[in-house]
Amino acid sequence: MQGMYPRCVLPGEDACSELGKRFSRSFLDLLILRMLSEERLWGYRIMSLLRSRHEIRVGPPVIYPLLDSMEDKGLVKSEDVYEGKRRRRVYQVTSEGLGLIECFKAIVSDLFEDGGHPA
C-alpha cells in the first residue's frame, strides 16, 4: 500500500505492498528487533503489530519459537511481568540486538550504493 510505504514509487500499490511484505517476512527477526528497539512488547502484542503495521499474519507457533531463538542468541531478553494474576513475558532488545540492526542497515545501504559493489 502506498500509505504503508510512502516513499515507494512503483507504478502500482500492489507491487509496492507485495515487495514490503516479502521483505518483512524474510527478515521477521530484524523487524521484531526494530519494534523492540522502540518499546518493550509481549508476544501477542508483537503479532498484533505485525498484522496492523505490516500485514503479516503470524501465530504463536511461529512467534514464540522465534523469540526463544532470539533470546538464546542474546538479541533480546525477557522478563515475566504480572498484571494482577495475569503473567506476560515482556521482551526488549539487547545491545547485541541493536548491533544486528545496525549491521543490517549497513549491508542494505552497501547493496544499493555504488551499483551494489562493496566499498
Secondary structure, DSSP 8 states (H G I E B T S, - for coil): -TTTSTT---SSHHHHHHHHHHHHHHTHHHHHHHHHHHS-EEHHHHHHHHHHHH-----HHHHHHHHHHHHHTTSEEEEEEEETTEEEEEEEE-HHHHHHHHHHHHHHHHHHSGGG---
